[in-house]
Amino acid sequence: MLSKKWNVNKDYSIIFDWCKQYGWDTAIPKEVLPKVGAIVIDKEPVCAAGLFIDKTSRLGFMWGIFSNPKINKIKLVKGMKLCIEEIKKQANKNKLSFVYTITGEKALHKLYEKAQKGNDNDKALFVSACRFVGLLNQNKKEWLNFKMSRAS
C-alpha cells in the first residue's frame, strides 16, 4: 500500500466512480476539489483526501476522506492512516501550522460526543481512536514546539 500526491485531473474519475457506487445523487464536481491532496493505492485505489490551502494563512482544510466502497474496513483504516500522513507531509511542505477537518464517521462522532459529556476514560478512548487513525499523534510539548517553529 502506498500514498502519493493526487492529480485531480487524472484521479477524479476514481472519486467520481466512488460517489456513484455510494449512490449519491451527483458526484462531487471536479472544479470544487483542491489541487493538493493524497490518494492511497494498494492493488486498487483505497482512499483519497484533498487539502485546501490559502496562501495568505497557515490554516489548511482537509476534505475527504473519500473511500472505495469495495475495500474492507481493515484495509481502509490502514489506507486512511497513510492518507493522513501524506496530507501532513503536504501541509508541512506548504508551511501550514494547522489543518482542520470534519468527519462523517459516525463511530468517531459518537466517541466525541461521549467524551464531551463523559469522564476521563471516555476522553481517553476518544483520543486513542483519533491516534489510531493518525490524528493527535503529538503530546502537548511536541505540539507547542511545532507551533512555535511555525510562528517564526
SEFIMAR-951795 format. One record per atom (N, C-alpha, C): chain; residue in one letter; x, y, z. Coordinates in nm, 3 decimals, padded with zeros to 5 digits, m for minus. Example, Ala and Ser with C-alpha at 12.3 -4.5 7.8 and 13.67 -1.06 7.14 Angstrom:
% SEFIMAR-951795
> chaine residu c1 c2 c3
> A a 01.319 m00.569 00.780;
> A a 01.230 m00.450 00.780;
> A a 01.320 m00.330 00.780;
> A s 01.285 m00.225 00.708;
> A s 01.367 m00.106 00.714;
> A s 01.290 00.003 00.787;
% end
This chain:
% SEFIMAR-951795
> chaine residu c1 c2 c3
> A m 00.085 m00.117 00.000;
> A m 00.000 00.000 00.000;
> A m 00.090 00.123 00.000;
> A l 00.058 00.221 m00.088;
> A l 00.138 00.342 m00.092;
> A l 00.049 00.464 m00.106;
> A s 00.099 00.576 m00.052;
> A s 00.027 00.703 m00.065;
> A s 00.109 00.795 m00.154;
> A k 00.040 00.881 m00.223;
> A k 00.107 00.977 m00.310;
> A k 00.019 01.101 m00.324;
> A k 00.080 01.207 m00.372;
> A k 00.005 01.329 m00.401;
> A k m00.091 01.298 m00.515;
> A w m00.215 01.346 m00.502;
> A w m00.308 01.318 m00.610;
> A w m00.295 01.418 m00.722;
> A n m00.340 01.376 m00.838;
> A n m00.351 01.460 m00.955;
> A n m00.501 01.467 m00.984;
> A v m00.563 01.580 m00.953;
> A v m00.709 01.591 m00.964;
> A v m00.756 01.554 m01.104;
> A n m00.688 01.601 m01.206;
> A n m00.732 01.571 m01.343;
> A n m00.727 01.422 m01.372;
> A k m00.623 01.356 m01.324;
> A k m00.606 01.214 m01.351;
> A k m00.689 01.127 m01.256;
> A d m00.696 01.165 m01.129;
> A d m00.759 01.082 m01.027;
> A d m00.908 01.109 m01.006;
> A y m00.961 01.214 m01.070;
> A y m01.101 01.249 m01.047;
> A y m01.197 01.135 m01.084;
> A s m01.166 01.062 m01.187;
> A s m01.257 00.954 m01.229;
> A s m01.276 00.851 m01.118;
> A i m01.174 00.831 m01.036;
> A i m01.184 00.737 m00.923;
> A i m01.285 00.788 m00.821;
> A i m01.272 00.916 m00.783;
> A i m01.365 00.975 m00.686;
> A i m01.506 00.979 m00.743;
> A f m01.518 01.011 m00.871;
> A f m01.647 01.013 m00.939;
> A f m01.715 00.876 m00.928;
> A d m01.638 00.771 m00.959;
> A d m01.692 00.635 m00.951;
> A d m01.734 00.598 m00.809;
> A w m01.654 00.636 m00.708;
> A w m01.689 00.606 m00.569;
> A w m01.820 00.674 m00.531;
> A c m01.837 00.800 m00.570;
> A c m01.962 00.873 m00.540;
> A c m02.081 00.799 m00.598;
> A k m02.070 00.754 m00.719;
> A k m02.178 00.679 m00.784;
> A k m02.204 00.547 m00.713;
> A q m02.095 00.476 m00.675;
> A q m02.111 00.347 m00.606;
> A q m02.178 00.363 m00.470;
> A y m02.158 00.478 m00.406;
> A y m02.224 00.504 m00.278;
> A y m02.370 00.547 m00.298;
> A g m02.410 00.569 m00.422;
> A g m02.548 00.606 m00.451;
> A g m02.580 00.753 m00.431;
> A w m02.477 00.838 m00.435;
> A w m02.500 00.982 m00.421;
> A w m02.576 01.030 m00.544;
> A d m02.658 01.132 m00.527;
> A d m02.734 01.188 m00.639;
> A d m02.642 01.239 m00.748;
> A t m02.538 01.311 m00.707;
> A t m02.440 01.361 m00.802;
> A t m02.301 01.343 m00.742;
> A a m02.206 01.329 m00.828;
> A a m02.067 01.320 m00.781;
> A a m02.017 01.460 m00.748;
> A i m01.918 01.469 m00.664;
> A i m01.858 01.597 m00.631;
> A i m01.793 01.652 m00.758;
> A p m01.827 01.776 m00.795;
> A p m01.767 01.832 m00.917;
> A p m01.616 01.848 m00.904;
> A k m01.547 01.817 m01.010;
> A k m01.401 01.827 m01.011;
> A k m01.355 01.969 m00.979;
> A e m01.432 02.069 m01.022;
> A e m01.392 02.209 m01.003;
> A e m01.385 02.250 m00.858;
> A v m01.452 02.177 m00.767;
> A v m01.451 02.217 m00.626;
> A v m01.344 02.145 m00.546;
> A l m01.278 02.049 m00.607;
> A l m01.172 01.977 m00.536;
> A l m01.042 02.056 m00.539;
> A p m00.966 02.052 m00.431;
> A p m00.838 02.124 m00.429;
> A p m00.734 02.055 m00.517;
> A k m00.637 02.133 m00.560;
> A k m00.528 02.078 m00.641;
> A k m00.435 01.990 m00.558;
> A v m00.427 02.018 m00.428;
> A v m00.340 01.942 m00.338;
> A v m00.424 01.836 m00.269;
> A g m00.371 01.715 m00.262;
> A g m00.440 01.606 m00.195;
> A g m00.357 01.481 m00.197;
> A a m00.416 01.375 m00.146;
> A a m00.346 01.247 m00.138;
> A a m00.438 01.135 m00.184;
> A i m00.378 01.034 m00.239;
> A i m00.452 00.913 m00.276;
> A i m00.369 00.793 m00.232;
> A v m00.436 00.692 m00.182;
> A v m00.370 00.570 m00.137;
> A v m00.414 00.457 m00.229;
> A i m00.313 00.381 m00.273;
> A i m00.339 00.272 m00.366;
> A i m00.275 00.145 m00.314;
> A d m00.352 00.037 m00.319;
> A d m00.298 m00.095 m00.291;
> A d m00.295 m00.162 m00.428;
> A k m00.368 m00.266 m00.449;
> A k m00.382 m00.318 m00.585;
> A k m00.483 m00.233 m00.662;
> A e m00.569 m00.166 m00.587;
> A e m00.666 m00.072 m00.643;
> A e m00.672 00.048 m00.549;
> A p m00.728 00.160 m00.594;
> A p m00.737 00.277 m00.506;
> A p m00.816 00.245 m00.379;
> A v m00.767 00.294 m00.265;
> A v m00.827 00.267 m00.135;
> A v m00.903 00.388 m00.083;
> A c m00.836 00.504 m00.079;
> A c m00.899 00.625 m00.028;
> A c m00.822 00.747 m00.078;
> A a m00.883 00.863 m00.061;
> A a m00.822 00.988 m00.104;
> A a m00.876 01.102 m00.019;
> A a m00.800 01.209 m00.011;
> A a m00.843 01.329 00.061;
> A a m00.780 01.451 m00.005;
> A g m00.850 01.563 00.003;
> A g m00.799 01.688 m00.051;
> A g m00.751 01.779 00.060;
> A l m00.662 01.872 00.025;
> A l m00.612 01.970 00.121;
> A l m00.625 02.109 00.059;
> A f m00.721 02.186 00.111;
> A f m00.737 02.324 00.067;
> A f m00.633 02.410 00.138;
> A i m00.564 02.493 00.061;
> A i m00.458 02.579 00.115;
> A i m00.485 02.721 00.070;
> A d m00.484 02.812 00.168;
> A d m00.494 02.955 00.140;
> A d m00.356 03.013 00.165;
> A k m00.293 03.064 00.064;
> A k m00.154 03.113 00.076;
> A k m00.141 03.233 00.169;
> A t m00.254 03.297 00.207;
> A t m00.247 03.411 00.298;
> A t m00.259 03.369 00.444;
> A s m00.275 03.239 00.468;
> A s m00.297 03.189 00.603;
> A s m00.214 03.062 00.622;
> A r m00.193 03.025 00.747;
> A r m00.124 02.899 00.776;
> A r m00.223 02.791 00.815;
> A l m00.349 02.811 00.780;
> A l m00.455 02.716 00.808;
> A l m00.490 02.640 00.680;
> A g m00.497 02.508 00.690;
> A g m00.542 02.426 00.579;
> A g m00.668 02.352 00.619;
> A f m00.740 02.303 00.521;
> A f m00.861 02.225 00.547;
> A f m00.854 02.095 00.469;
> A m m00.851 01.984 00.541;
> A m m00.851 01.852 00.476;
> A m m00.995 01.814 00.449;
> A w m01.024 01.786 00.323;
> A w m01.159 01.749 00.284;
> A w m01.157 01.607 00.232;
> A g m01.239 01.526 00.280;
> A g m01.244 01.384 00.250;
> A g m01.259 01.316 00.383;
> A i m01.233 01.205 00.398;
> A i m01.160 01.109 00.318;
> A i m01.263 01.033 00.233;
> A f m01.242 01.035 00.102;
> A f m01.324 00.958 00.011;
> A f m01.269 00.816 00.013;
> A s m01.358 00.717 00.006;
> A s m01.307 00.581 00.013;
> A s m01.376 00.489 m00.087;
> A n m01.304 00.388 m00.123;
> A n m01.353 00.284 m00.213;
> A n m01.455 00.200 m00.137;
> A p m01.580 00.197 m00.182;
> A p m01.682 00.122 m00.108;
> A p m01.660 m00.029 m00.109;
> A k m01.572 m00.077 m00.195;
> A k m01.547 m00.221 m00.204;
> A k m01.432 m00.268 m00.115;
> A i m01.364 m00.174 m00.048;
> A i m01.248 m00.207 00.036;
> A i m01.296 m00.246 00.176;
> A n m01.236 m00.351 00.232;
> A n m01.275 m00.391 00.367;
> A n m01.225 m00.290 00.470;
> A k m01.287 m00.291 00.587;
> A k m01.259 m00.190 00.690;
> A k m01.114 m00.191 00.738;
> A i m01.055 m00.307 00.751;
> A i m00.916 m00.313 00.799;
> A i m00.822 m00.247 00.700;
> A k m00.838 m00.277 00.573;
> A k m00.755 m00.216 00.470;
> A k m00.784 m00.066 00.461;
> A l m00.911 m00.027 00.480;
> A l m00.946 00.113 00.475;
> A l m00.881 00.192 00.588;
> A v m00.881 00.138 00.709;
> A v m00.818 00.208 00.822;
> A v m00.669 00.225 00.796;
> A k m00.602 00.122 00.745;
> A k m00.460 00.133 00.712;
> A k m00.440 00.240 00.605;
> A g m00.527 00.240 00.505;
> A g m00.519 00.340 00.399;
> A g m00.543 00.481 00.450;
> A m m00.639 00.496 00.542;
> A m m00.667 00.627 00.600;
> A m m00.545 00.681 00.674;
> A k m00.478 00.594 00.748;
> A k m00.357 00.637 00.819;
> A k m00.252 00.690 00.720;
> A l m00.230 00.617 00.612;
> A l m00.133 00.660 00.511;
> A l m00.178 00.790 00.445;
> A c m00.305 00.802 00.419;
> A c m00.359 00.922 00.355;
> A c m00.338 01.044 00.444;
> A i m00.367 01.030 00.572;
> A i m00.348 01.141 00.666;
> A i m00.200 01.177 00.677;
> A e m00.112 01.077 00.677;
> A e 00.031 01.105 00.681;
> A e 00.075 01.183 00.557;
> A e 00.023 01.148 00.441;
> A e 00.057 01.220 00.318;
> A e 00.004 01.363 00.323;
> A i m00.116 01.383 00.377;
> A i m00.172 01.518 00.393;
> A i m00.082 01.599 00.487;
> A k m00.035 01.535 00.596;
> A k 00.056 01.604 00.688;
> A k 00.183 01.648 00.617;
> A k 00.239 01.561 00.532;
> A k 00.361 01.596 00.456;
> A k 00.334 01.717 00.367;
> A q 00.219 01.715 00.301;
> A q 00.187 01.826 00.212;
> A q 00.160 01.954 00.291;
> A a 00.102 01.941 00.409;
> A a 00.079 02.057 00.495;
> A a 00.213 02.117 00.539;
> A n 00.307 02.031 00.578;
> A n 00.440 02.079 00.617;
> A n 00.511 02.147 00.500;
> A k 00.501 02.086 00.384;
> A k 00.564 02.142 00.263;
> A k 00.509 02.281 00.233;
> A n 00.381 02.302 00.264;
> A n 00.317 02.430 00.239;
> A n 00.317 02.522 00.361;
> A k 00.397 02.485 00.463;
> A k 00.417 02.564 00.584;
> A k 00.287 02.596 00.658;
> A l 00.197 02.499 00.661;
> A l 00.073 02.516 00.736;
> A l 00.099 02.486 00.883;
> A s 00.041 02.564 00.971;
> A s 00.054 02.541 01.115;
> A s m00.059 02.455 01.169;
> A f m00.169 02.453 01.098;
> A f m00.287 02.383 01.148;
> A f m00.367 02.331 01.030;
> A v m00.413 02.207 01.039;
> A v m00.503 02.152 00.938;
> A v m00.631 02.111 01.009;
> A y m00.740 02.165 00.963;
> A y m00.872 02.140 01.019;
> A y m00.944 02.040 00.930;
> A t m01.028 01.957 00.988;
> A t m01.109 01.865 00.909;
> A t m01.237 01.832 00.983;
> A i m01.329 01.774 00.912;
> A i m01.451 01.722 00.971;
> A i m01.461 01.576 00.928;
> A t m01.544 01.502 00.994;
> A t m01.559 01.361 00.958;
> A t m01.705 01.322 00.953;
> A g m01.735 01.231 00.866;
> A g m01.869 01.174 00.859;
> A g m01.872 01.037 00.924;
> A e m01.762 01.001 00.990;
> A e m01.752 00.870 01.053;
> A e m01.836 00.870 01.181;
> A k m01.948 00.800 01.178;
> A k m02.043 00.800 01.289;
> A k m01.980 00.750 01.419;
> A a m01.896 00.650 01.410;
> A a m01.835 00.594 01.532;
> A a m01.747 00.698 01.601;
> A l m01.671 00.775 01.524;
> A l m01.586 00.878 01.582;
> A l m01.671 00.991 01.642;
> A h m01.781 01.025 01.575;
> A h m01.872 01.126 01.628;
> A h m01.930 01.082 01.762;
> A k m01.970 00.957 01.771;
> A k m02.027 00.906 01.896;
> A k m01.924 00.911 02.009;
> A l m01.800 00.871 01.977;
> A l m01.694 00.877 02.078;
> A l m01.669 01.022 02.122;
> A y m01.672 01.114 02.027;
> A y m01.651 01.255 02.059;
> A y m01.762 01.306 02.152;
> A e m01.887 01.278 02.117;
> A e m01.999 01.323 02.200;
> A e m01.991 01.265 02.340;
> A k m01.955 01.138 02.348;
> A k m01.942 01.074 02.479;
> A k m01.829 01.137 02.559;
> A a m01.717 01.169 02.492;
> A a m01.603 01.231 02.560;
> A a m01.640 01.369 02.613;
> A q m01.724 01.442 02.540;
> A q m01.763 01.576 02.583;
> A q m01.845 01.573 02.712;
> A k m01.924 01.468 02.727;
> A k m02.013 01.457 02.843;
> A k m01.958 01.364 02.951;
> A g m01.860 01.284 02.913;
> A g m01.819 01.174 02.999;
> A g m01.702 01.203 03.090;
> A n m01.647 01.094 03.138;
> A n m01.536 01.101 03.235;
> A n m01.401 01.091 03.163;
> A d m01.295 01.080 03.240;
> A d m01.160 01.072 03.183;
> A d m01.142 00.950 03.094;
> A n m01.206 00.838 03.129;
> A n m01.195 00.717 03.047;
> A n m01.256 00.738 02.909;
> A d m01.370 00.809 02.903;
> A d m01.435 00.838 02.775;
> A d m01.346 00.928 02.690;
> A k m01.283 01.027 02.754;
> A k m01.194 01.118 02.682;
> A k m01.071 01.043 02.630;
> A a m01.018 00.954 02.713;
> A a m00.900 00.876 02.672;
> A a m00.934 00.784 02.554;
> A l m01.054 00.728 02.555;
> A l m01.097 00.641 02.444;
> A l m01.106 00.721 02.314;
> A f m01.161 00.842 02.321;
> A f m01.170 00.927 02.202;
> A f m01.031 00.961 02.149;
> A v m00.941 01.003 02.237;
> A v m00.805 01.036 02.195;
> A v m00.736 00.914 02.135;
> A s m00.758 00.798 02.195;
> A s m00.700 00.674 02.143;
> A s m00.751 00.645 02.002;
> A a m00.879 00.664 01.979;
> A a m00.937 00.641 01.846;
> A a m00.879 00.740 01.745;
> A c m00.864 00.864 01.785;
> A c m00.804 00.964 01.696;
> A c m00.661 00.928 01.661;
> A r m00.586 00.886 01.760;
> A r m00.447 00.846 01.734;
> A r m00.440 00.724 01.644;
> A f m00.536 00.634 01.658;
> A f m00.539 00.513 01.577;
> A f m00.547 00.546 01.429;
> A v m00.622 00.651 01.394;
> A v m00.634 00.689 01.252;
> A v m00.537 00.798 01.212;
> A g m00.440 00.829 01.301;
> A g m00.333 00.921 01.263;
> A g m00.354 01.064 01.307;
> A l m00.450 01.090 01.393;
> A l m00.473 01.224 01.444;
> A l m00.422 01.233 01.587;
> A l m00.390 01.352 01.630;
> A l m00.347 01.378 01.768;
> A l m00.227 01.293 01.809;
> A n m00.128 01.283 01.721;
> A n m00.013 01.198 01.749;
> A n 00.098 01.267 01.827;
> A q 00.081 01.394 01.859;
> A q 00.185 01.465 01.934;
> A q 00.138 01.492 02.076;
> A n 00.232 01.488 02.169;
> A n 00.195 01.528 02.305;
> A n 00.193 01.682 02.310;
> A k 00.151 01.737 02.423;
> A k 00.135 01.882 02.434;
> A k 00.267 01.956 02.408;
> A k 00.376 01.906 02.464;
> A k 00.506 01.972 02.446;
> A k 00.547 01.972 02.298;
> A e 00.532 01.857 02.231;
> A e 00.567 01.848 02.090;
> A e 00.481 01.944 02.007;
> A w 00.351 01.951 02.040;
> A w 00.260 02.038 01.967;
> A w 00.300 02.185 01.985;
> A l 00.331 02.225 02.108;
> A l 00.371 02.363 02.133;
> A l 00.501 02.397 02.062;
> A n 00.597 02.305 02.063;
> A n 00.723 02.325 01.990;
> A n 00.698 02.340 01.841;
> A f 00.609 02.256 01.787;
> A f 00.574 02.264 01.645;
> A f 00.512 02.400 01.612;
> A k 00.417 02.444 01.696;
> A k 00.353 02.574 01.672;
> A k 00.454 02.688 01.677;
> A m 00.546 02.681 01.775;
> A m 00.647 02.787 01.788;
> A m 00.740 02.788 01.666;
> A s 00.773 02.672 01.613;
> A s 00.862 02.667 01.497;
> A s 00.794 02.727 01.374;
> A r 00.662 02.720 01.367;
> A r 00.588 02.776 01.253;
> A r 00.563 02.926 01.268;
> A a 00.572 02.975 01.391;
> A a 00.542 03.116 01.417;
> A a 00.650 03.211 01.364;
> A s 00.769 03.160 01.351;
> A s 00.879 03.248 01.307;
> A s 00.885 03.262 01.156;
% end
